[in-house]
């Protein structure tokens, strides 16, 4: 994969995060959270915003 590939940060209804190559449609159930950039920047963003790894339905 090229180092200049850009990604979208995506989130699902359970509040779980992932990245998806920019220009492609995220899988069903996933939506962009508004952050895009190189892979490392996207992963750093996820580290900042995803503070509780439990699915939303498992949080009490």
C-alpha distance (Angstrom), angle and dihedral (degrees) to the residues before:
residue distance angle dihedral
X1 . . .
X2 3.78 . .
X3 3.80 118.6 .
X4 3.80 89.6 -130.8
X5 3.81 93.0 60.8
X6 3.78 110.8 127.0
X7 3.77 125.3 -146.9
X8 3.78 140.8 -160.1
X9 3.77 121.4 -133.7
X10 3.78 106.3 -130.5
X11 3.79 131.2 -168.3
X12 3.80 131.9 -165.4
X13 3.81 131.8 -146.4
X14 3.81 89.9 -91.0
X15 3.81 90.8 59.5
X16 3.81 93.9 -109.8
X17 3.81 118.1 144.6
X18 3.79 134.4 -144.9
X19 3.80 139.7 152.1
X20 3.78 128.7 -109.0
X21 3.79 129.5 -170.9
X22 3.80 110.7 -95.9
X23 3.78 113.1 -110.6
X24 3.78 93.9 35.2
X25 3.77 125.0 97.3
X26 3.83 111.5 -109.6
X27 3.82 115.2 -120.1
X28 3.80 119.3 -90.0
X29 3.78 111.1 -74.8
X30 3.83 94.6 28.8
X31 3.80 125.9 98.8
X32 3.81 132.7 -176.8
X33 3.81 113.6 -99.1
X34 3.81 91.7 -153.4
X35 3.81 100.1 -99.2
X36 3.82 120.7 113.1
X37 3.79 133.1 168.6
X38 3.78 145.0 97.9
X39 3.81 117.3 -23.0
X40 3.82 95.5 -102.2
X41 3.80 92.8 49.9
X42 3.80 91.4 49.3
X43 3.80 92.1 49.7
X44 3.82 90.3 48.3
X45 3.82 89.3 51.7
X46 3.80 90.4 51.5
X47 3.82 90.1 50.5
X48 3.82 88.6 55.0
X49 3.80 99.1 46.3
X50 3.81 104.6 31.9
X51 3.78 99.5 71.1
X52 3.82 98.3 149.8
X53 3.81 112.1 50.9
X54 3.81 93.7 -168.2
X55 3.81 116.3 104.5
X56 3.81 111.2 -102.7
X57 3.83 90.1 -112.7
X58 3.83 90.9 58.4
X59 3.80 95.1 52.7
X60 3.75 114.5 99.1
